[in-house]
């Protein structure tokens, strides 16, 4: 199976995004390190979605973005070339279902923590501020991009309620816009390009990156027996 990857990098720090497995990604100190991780990421991603995983993978770099952002901290502003094209109804419904499943599973993982304000992770700061350490901090950070992401494509959304409910309301608002599947990509905050496809991908990717961090923190803090592997990161 061919995995089409978009490579975003800053110096030697790299993120690879799987263009044809929307939301799947790997990171590394080099492109090669990130590529080596990709087959296992795709296998786990397929299992999480309830699909039979492929046995063989061919990694192809189809786009490159030399970024000025802190890629090592998972900061990103790339828009895929494929994300500037219209969506079919079938594509949209599929990606929306994955984005909602991701939100539901993220909330389920968060709810399993016996103490949402306890963490064995060390305090760490980046240029952008303190890195979320506890389940509560990770959940609030992940939920609260909802209004931001939707607003970048002109959708009035909020962060109220759960990560699931506010995301559903955002999609409902998006769907009231005439011809929303064919909206052109726009330049939003910080001169970053956004589109409906990119918003869908960013939700799934952003959930996944913080779910990985939350799960690993939970195992470190409470033990593997206490925190079920909701996303299948160790399957």
DRENDO-1510 file (C-alpha; in Angstrom, 1 decimal, always signed):
<recs>
REC; n; res; u; v; w
REC; 1; UNK; +0.0; +0.0; +0.0 .
REC; 2; UNK; +1.3; +3.4; -0.9 .
REC; 3; UNK; +1.2; +6.1; +1.8 .
REC; 4; UNK; +1.3; +9.6; +0.4 .
REC; 5; UNK; +3.1; +11.8; +2.8 .
REC; 6; UNK; +3.4; +15.6; +3.2 .
REC; 7; UNK; +6.8; +16.5; +4.9 .
REC; 8; UNK; +6.9; +19.6; +7.0 .
REC; 9; UNK; +10.2; +20.5; +8.6 .
REC; 10; UNK; +12.3; +23.1; +10.3 .
REC; 11; UNK; +15.9; +22.3; +10.0 .
REC; 12; UNK; +16.3; +18.6; +10.9 .
REC; 13; UNK; +13.0; +18.4; +12.9 .
REC; 14; UNK; +10.3; +16.7; +10.8 .
REC; 15; UNK; +6.6; +15.9; +10.8 .
REC; 16; UNK; +5.2; +13.5; +8.2 .
REC; 17; UNK; +1.4; +13.6; +7.5 .
REC; 18; UNK; -0.3; +10.8; +5.6 .
REC; 19; UNK; -2.3; +12.5; +2.9 .
REC; 20; UNK; -4.4; +9.4; +2.2 .
REC; 21; UNK; -4.9; +8.5; +5.9 .
REC; 22; UNK; -6.2; +11.8; +7.1 .
REC; 23; UNK; -4.9; +12.6; +10.6 .
REC; 24; UNK; -2.1; +10.0; +10.8 .
REC; 25; UNK; +1.3; +11.4; +11.4 .
REC; 26; UNK; +4.8; +10.7; +12.7 .
REC; 27; UNK; +7.6; +12.9; +14.0 .
REC; 28; UNK; +11.4; +12.6; +14.0 .
REC; 29; UNK; +14.7; +14.4; +14.2 .
REC; 30; UNK; +15.0; +13.7; +10.4 .
REC; 31; UNK; +12.8; +12.7; +7.5 .
REC; 32; UNK; +14.2; +9.2; +7.6 .
REC; 33; UNK; +13.3; +8.7; +11.3 .
REC; 34; UNK; +9.8; +9.9; +10.7 .
REC; 35; UNK; +9.4; +7.6; +7.6 .
REC; 36; UNK; +10.6; +4.5; +9.6 .
REC; 37; UNK; +7.7; +5.1; +12.1 .
REC; 38; UNK; +5.0; +5.6; +9.5 .
REC; 39; UNK; +4.1; +1.9; +8.7 .
REC; 40; UNK; +3.3; +1.2; +12.4 .
REC; 41; UNK; +1.4; +4.5; +12.7 .
REC; 42; UNK; -0.8; +3.6; +9.6 .
REC; 43; UNK; -1.4; +0.1; +11.0 .
REC; 44; UNK; -2.5; +1.4; +14.3 .
REC; 45; UNK; -4.6; +4.1; +12.7 .
REC; 46; UNK; -6.4; +1.6; +10.5 .
REC; 47; UNK; -7.1; -0.7; +13.5 .
REC; 48; UNK; -8.4; +2.3; +15.5 .
REC; 49; UNK; -10.9; +3.0; +12.6 .
REC; 50; UNK; -12.0; -0.6; +12.5 .
REC; 51; UNK; -10.2; -1.4; +9.2 .
REC; 52; UNK; -8.1; -4.4; +8.4 .
REC; 53; UNK; -4.5; -3.1; +8.3 .
REC; 54; UNK; -2.3; -3.5; +5.2 .
REC; 55; UNK; +0.8; -5.7; +5.4 .
REC; 56; UNK; +3.2; -3.7; +3.3 .
REC; 57; UNK; +3.7; +0.0; +2.9 .
REC; 58; UNK; +5.5; +2.2; +0.4 .
REC; 59; UNK; +6.2; +5.7; +1.8 .
REC; 60; UNK; +6.1; +8.4; -0.9 .
REC; 61; UNK; +6.8; +12.1; -0.2 .
REC; 62; UNK; +4.4; +14.1; -2.4 .
REC; 63; UNK; +4.8; +17.6; -0.9 .
REC; 64; UNK; +7.3; +19.5; +1.2 .
REC; 65; UNK; +7.0; +22.5; +3.5 .
REC; 66; UNK; +10.0; +24.3; +4.9 .
REC; 67; UNK; +8.5; +25.8; +8.0 .
REC; 68; UNK; +9.6; +28.7; +10.2 .
REC; 69; UNK; +7.5; +27.2; +13.1 .
REC; 70; UNK; +8.7; +25.0; +15.9 .
REC; 71; UNK; +8.0; +21.7; +14.2 .
REC; 72; UNK; +9.6; +19.8; +17.1 .
REC; 73; UNK; +6.7; +21.1; +19.3 .
REC; 74; UNK; +4.1; +20.0; +16.7 .
REC; 75; UNK; +3.5; +23.5; +15.5 .
REC; 76; UNK; +2.2; +23.4; +12.0 .
REC; 77; UNK; +0.8; +25.7; +9.3 .
REC; 78; UNK; +1.0; +23.5; +6.2 .
REC; 79; UNK; -2.0; +23.1; +3.8 .
REC; 80; UNK; -1.9; +20.1; +1.6 .
REC; 81; UNK; -2.3; +20.7; -2.1 .
REC; 82; UNK; -5.1; +18.2; -2.0 .
REC; 83; UNK; -6.8; +20.3; +0.7 .
REC; 84; UNK; -7.4; +23.1; -1.8 .
REC; 85; UNK; -9.8; +21.0; -3.8 .
REC; 86; UNK; -13.6; +20.6; -3.3 .
REC; 87; UNK; -15.1; +17.7; -1.2 .
REC; 88; UNK; -17.7; +15.3; -2.4 .
REC; 89; UNK; -20.6; +14.6; -0.1 .
REC; 90; UNK; -19.3; +11.1; +0.5 .
REC; 91; UNK; -15.8; +12.3; +1.4 .
REC; 92; UNK; -17.1; +14.9; +3.7 .
REC; 93; UNK; -19.4; +12.5; +5.6 .
REC; 94; UNK; -16.6; +10.0; +6.0 .
REC; 95; UNK; -14.1; +12.6; +7.3 .
REC; 96; UNK; -16.7; +14.1; +9.5 .
REC; 97; UNK; -17.5; +10.7; +11.0 .
REC; 98; UNK; -13.7; +10.1; +11.7 .
REC; 99; UNK; -13.4; +13.6; +13.3 .
REC; 100; UNK; -16.4; +12.9; +15.6 .
REC; 101; UNK; -15.2; +9.4; +16.4 .
REC; 102; UNK; -11.9; +11.0; +17.3 .
REC; 103; UNK; -13.6; +13.5; +19.6 .
REC; 104; UNK; -15.7; +10.8; +21.3 .
REC; 105; UNK; -12.6; +8.5; +21.9 .
REC; 106; UNK; -10.6; +11.5; +23.2 .
REC; 107; UNK; -13.4; +12.3; +25.7 .
REC; 108; UNK; -13.6; +8.6; +26.6 .
REC; 109; UNK; -9.8; +8.5; +27.3 .
REC; 110; UNK; -10.0; +11.7; +29.4 .
REC; 111; UNK; -13.0; +10.4; +31.4 .
REC; 112; UNK; -11.0; +7.2; +32.4 .
REC; 113; UNK; -8.4; +9.2; +34.4 .
REC; 114; UNK; -8.9; +8.6; +38.1 .
REC; 115; UNK; -7.4; +12.0; +38.9 .
REC; 116; UNK; -7.6; +14.5; +36.0 .
REC; 117; UNK; -5.2; +17.0; +37.8 .
REC; 118; UNK; -2.4; +14.6; +38.6 .
REC; 119; UNK; +0.6; +14.1; +36.4 .
REC; 120; UNK; +4.1; +12.6; +36.7 .
REC; 121; UNK; +5.2; +14.5; +33.6 .
REC; 122; UNK; +7.9; +17.2; +34.3 .
REC; 123; UNK; +7.0; +20.8; +33.8 .
REC; 124; UNK; +8.1; +21.8; +30.3 .
REC; 125; UNK; +7.9; +25.2; +28.6 .
REC; 126; UNK; +8.3; +26.1; +24.9 .
REC; 127; UNK; +8.3; +29.4; +23.1 .
REC; 128; UNK; +4.5; +29.2; +23.2 .
REC; 129; UNK; +4.2; +28.6; +26.9 .
REC; 130; UNK; +3.8; +25.7; +29.3 .
REC; 131; UNK; +3.1; +22.3; +27.8 .
REC; 132; UNK; -0.2; +20.8; +29.1 .
REC; 133; UNK; +0.7; +18.2; +31.7 .
REC; 134; UNK; -2.5; +16.8; +33.3 .
REC; 135; UNK; -5.4; +15.1; +31.7 .
REC; 136; UNK; -7.5; +18.2; +32.4 .
REC; 137; UNK; -5.0; +20.6; +30.8 .
REC; 138; UNK; -4.7; +18.3; +27.8 .
REC; 139; UNK; -8.4; +18.0; +27.4 .
REC; 140; UNK; -9.2; +21.7; +27.7 .
REC; 141; UNK; -6.4; +22.5; +25.3 .
REC; 142; UNK; -7.6; +20.0; +22.7 .
REC; 143; UNK; -11.3; +21.0; +23.1 .
REC; 144; UNK; -10.7; +24.7; +22.9 .
REC; 145; UNK; -9.3; +24.8; +19.4 .
REC; 146; UNK; -12.9; +24.2; +18.2 .
REC; 147; UNK; -13.9; +27.8; +17.8 .
REC; 148; UNK; -10.5; +28.7; +16.4 .
REC; 149; UNK; -10.4; +26.1; +13.6 .
REC; 150; UNK; -14.0; +26.7; +12.5 .
REC; 151; UNK; -13.6; +30.5; +12.6 .
REC; 152; UNK; -10.7; +30.2; +10.1 .
REC; 153; UNK; -13.1; +29.1; +7.4 .
REC; 154; UNK; -15.8; +31.6; +8.4 .
REC; 155; UNK; -17.9; +29.4; +10.7 .
REC; 156; UNK; -19.3; +30.8; +14.0 .
REC; 157; UNK; -18.5; +28.1; +16.6 .
REC; 158; UNK; -17.8; +27.9; +20.3 .
REC; 159; UNK; -16.0; +25.8; +22.9 .
REC; 160; UNK; -18.9; +25.2; +25.2 .
REC; 161; UNK; -19.8; +21.8; +26.5 .
REC; 162; UNK; -17.8; +18.7; +25.8 .
REC; 163; UNK; -15.3; +18.2; +22.9 .
REC; 164; UNK; -18.0; +16.1; +21.2 .
REC; 165; UNK; -20.9; +18.5; +21.5 .
REC; 166; UNK; -19.1; +21.7; +20.5 .
REC; 167; UNK; -17.5; +19.9; +17.5 .
REC; 168; UNK; -20.9; +18.6; +16.4 .
REC; 169; UNK; -22.4; +22.1; +16.6 .
REC; 170; UNK; -19.5; +23.5; +14.5 .
REC; 171; UNK; -20.2; +21.0; +11.8 .
REC; 172; UNK; -23.9; +21.8; +12.0 .
REC; 173; UNK; -23.1; +25.5; +11.5 .
REC; 174; UNK; -20.7; +24.7; +8.6 .
REC; 175; UNK; -23.4; +22.8; +6.8 .
REC; 176; UNK; -25.8; +25.8; +6.8 .
REC; 177; UNK; -23.3; +27.6; +4.5 .
REC; 178; UNK; -24.4; +27.3; +0.8 .
REC; 179; UNK; -22.1; +25.1; -1.2 .
REC; 180; UNK; -19.8; +24.6; +1.8 .
REC; 181; UNK; -18.2; +21.6; +0.2 .
REC; 182; UNK; -16.8; +23.8; -2.6 .
REC; 183; UNK; -15.6; +26.7; -0.4 .
REC; 184; UNK; -12.2; +28.0; -1.6 .
REC; 185; UNK; -9.2; +28.0; +0.7 .
REC; 186; UNK; -8.7; +31.2; +2.5 .
REC; 187; UNK; -5.9; +33.0; +4.3 .
REC; 188; UNK; -6.7; +33.3; +8.0 .
REC; 189; UNK; -4.8; +34.2; +11.1 .
REC; 190; UNK; -1.1; +34.5; +10.9 .
REC; 191; UNK; -1.3; +34.3; +7.1 .
REC; 192; UNK; -2.1; +30.6; +7.4 .
REC; 193; UNK; -4.1; +29.0; +4.6 .
REC; 194; UNK; -7.3; +27.1; +5.6 .
REC; 195; UNK; -10.0; +25.0; +3.9 .
REC; 196; UNK; -12.8; +22.7; +4.9 .
REC; 197; UNK; -10.5; +19.7; +4.2 .
REC; 198; UNK; -7.8; +21.1; +6.3 .
REC; 199; UNK; -10.1; +21.8; +9.3 .
REC; 200; UNK; -11.2; +18.1; +9.1 .
REC; 201; UNK; -7.7; +16.9; +9.0 .
REC; 202; UNK; -6.5; +19.3; +11.7 .
REC; 203; UNK; -9.2; +18.1; +14.2 .
REC; 204; UNK; -8.2; +14.4; +13.7 .
REC; 205; UNK; -4.5; +15.1; +13.8 .
REC; 206; UNK; -4.7; +17.5; +16.8 .
REC; 207; UNK; -6.8; +14.9; +18.8 .
REC; 208; UNK; -4.3; +12.2; +17.9 .
REC; 209; UNK; -1.2; +14.1; +18.9 .
REC; 210; UNK; -2.6; +15.0; +22.3 .
REC; 211; UNK; -4.3; +11.6; +22.9 .
REC; 212; UNK; -0.9; +10.0; +22.5 .
REC; 213; UNK; +0.6; +12.4; +25.1 .
REC; 214; UNK; -2.4; +11.9; +27.4 .
REC; 215; UNK; -2.2; +8.1; +27.2 .
REC; 216; UNK; +1.6; +8.0; +27.8 .
REC; 217; UNK; +1.2; +10.4; +30.7 .
REC; 218; UNK; -1.5; +8.2; +32.2 .
REC; 219; UNK; +0.6; +5.1; +32.0 .
REC; 220; UNK; +3.5; +6.9; +33.6 .
REC; 221; UNK; +1.4; +8.4; +36.3 .
REC; 222; UNK; -1.2; +5.6; +37.1 .
REC; 223; UNK; +0.2; +2.4; +35.4 .
REC; 224; UNK; -0.8; +0.6; +32.3 .
REC; 225; UNK; -3.6; -1.3; +34.0 .
REC; 226; UNK; -5.4; +1.9; +35.1 .
REC; 227; UNK; -5.5; +3.6; +31.6 .
REC; 228; UNK; -7.1; +1.5; +28.8 .
REC; 229; UNK; -5.5; +2.0; +25.3 .
REC; 230; UNK; -8.6; +3.7; +23.7 .
REC; 231; UNK; -6.8; +4.7; +20.5 .
REC; 232; UNK; -4.7; +1.5; +20.2 .
REC; 233; UNK; -1.3; +3.2; +20.4 .
REC; 234; UNK; +0.2; -0.1; +21.7 .
REC; 235; UNK; -1.7; -2.6; +19.6 .
</recs>
